């Protein structure tokens, strides 16, 4: 049996099961409670609540950083392949993410990265609208 740090456990077992950077960000943001604590039952059971919180917080920070440094074209492709985008449609999925903007940034994130994420989501929405207008309609 291989032992992993709480962070490695979280990334290798929980986040690996979620497709797409934006979906991963949404998933981790969903683990954060109103009091700011991240809860993950399985991780807390193995590593303790504090370690689970710290692992999720670190993953949240790293995901945001990675998204903000990823080219928009790659993020648009990534978003289009997310299961939620397939279910809702890309434009509605991006709108859903925009509505969740306040929780998508980890607690303690400065105003700059939050504004940057907002601009990324707005740009992705504009690109998705543009693509849907220029794509030939299926008959």
ZICORQUI-V171425 format. One record per backbone hydrogen bond with DSSP energy under -0.5 kcal/mol. NH is the residue of the N-H (numbers start at 1). CO is the residue of the C=O. E is the energy in kcal/mol with one decimal. If there is no record, write none. Layout:
nh=NH co=CO e=E
nh=NH co=CO e=E
//
This chain:
nh=9 co=5 e=-2.9
nh=10 co=6 e=-2.5
nh=11 co=7 e=-2.8
nh=12 co=8 e=-3.2
nh=13 co=9 e=-2.2
nh=14 co=9 e=-0.7
nh=14 co=10 e=-1.6
nh=15 co=10 e=-2.5
nh=16 co=11 e=-1.1
nh=17 co=14 e=-1.0
nh=18 co=15 e=-1.7
nh=19 co=17 e=-0.5
nh=24 co=20 e=-2.4
nh=25 co=21 e=-2.5
nh=26 co=22 e=-2.4
nh=27 co=23 e=-2.6
nh=28 co=24 e=-2.7
nh=29 co=25 e=-2.5
nh=30 co=26 e=-1.8
nh=31 co=27 e=-0.6
nh=31 co=28 e=-1.3
nh=32 co=29 e=-1.2
nh=33 co=37 e=-3.3
nh=36 co=33 e=-2.1
nh=39 co=31 e=-2.5
nh=44 co=40 e=-2.9
nh=45 co=41 e=-2.2
nh=46 co=42 e=-1.7
nh=47 co=43 e=-3.1
nh=48 co=44 e=-1.7
nh=52 co=48 e=-2.2
nh=53 co=49 e=-2.5
nh=54 co=50 e=-2.6
nh=55 co=51 e=-2.3
nh=56 co=52 e=-2.3
nh=57 co=53 e=-2.6
nh=58 co=54 e=-2.4
nh=59 co=55 e=-2.3
nh=60 co=56 e=-2.5
nh=61 co=57 e=-2.4
nh=62 co=58 e=-2.4
nh=63 co=59 e=-2.6
nh=64 co=60 e=-2.3
nh=65 co=61 e=-2.2
nh=66 co=62 e=-2.5
nh=67 co=63 e=-2.7
nh=68 co=64 e=-2.5
nh=69 co=65 e=-0.9
nh=69 co=66 e=-0.5
nh=70 co=67 e=-1.3
nh=74 co=71 e=-0.5
nh=75 co=71 e=-2.1
nh=76 co=72 e=-2.7
nh=77 co=73 e=-1.9
nh=78 co=74 e=-2.7
nh=79 co=75 e=-3.0
nh=80 co=76 e=-2.3
nh=81 co=77 e=-1.2
nh=81 co=78 e=-0.6
nh=82 co=79 e=-1.3
nh=86 co=82 e=-2.0
nh=87 co=83 e=-1.9
nh=88 co=84 e=-3.3
nh=89 co=85 e=-2.0
nh=93 co=89 e=-2.4
nh=94 co=90 e=-2.5
nh=95 co=91 e=-1.9
nh=96 co=92 e=-2.4
nh=97 co=93 e=-2.3
nh=98 co=94 e=-2.2
nh=99 co=95 e=-2.1
nh=100 co=96 e=-1.1
nh=101 co=98 e=-1.2
nh=103 co=100 e=-1.7
nh=104 co=100 e=-1.3
nh=104 co=101 e=-0.6
nh=105 co=101 e=-0.9
nh=109 co=106 e=-2.0
nh=114 co=110 e=-1.3
nh=115 co=111 e=-2.6
nh=116 co=112 e=-2.6
nh=117 co=113 e=-2.6
nh=118 co=114 e=-2.1
nh=119 co=115 e=-2.4
nh=120 co=116 e=-2.3
nh=121 co=117 e=-2.6
nh=122 co=118 e=-2.4
nh=123 co=119 e=-2.5
nh=124 co=120 e=-2.7
nh=125 co=121 e=-2.2
nh=126 co=122 e=-2.3
nh=127 co=123 e=-2.6
nh=128 co=124 e=-2.6
nh=129 co=125 e=-2.4
nh=130 co=126 e=-2.5
nh=131 co=127 e=-2.6
nh=132 co=128 e=-2.1
nh=133 co=129 e=-1.6
nh=134 co=130 e=-1.7
nh=135 co=131 e=-1.8
//
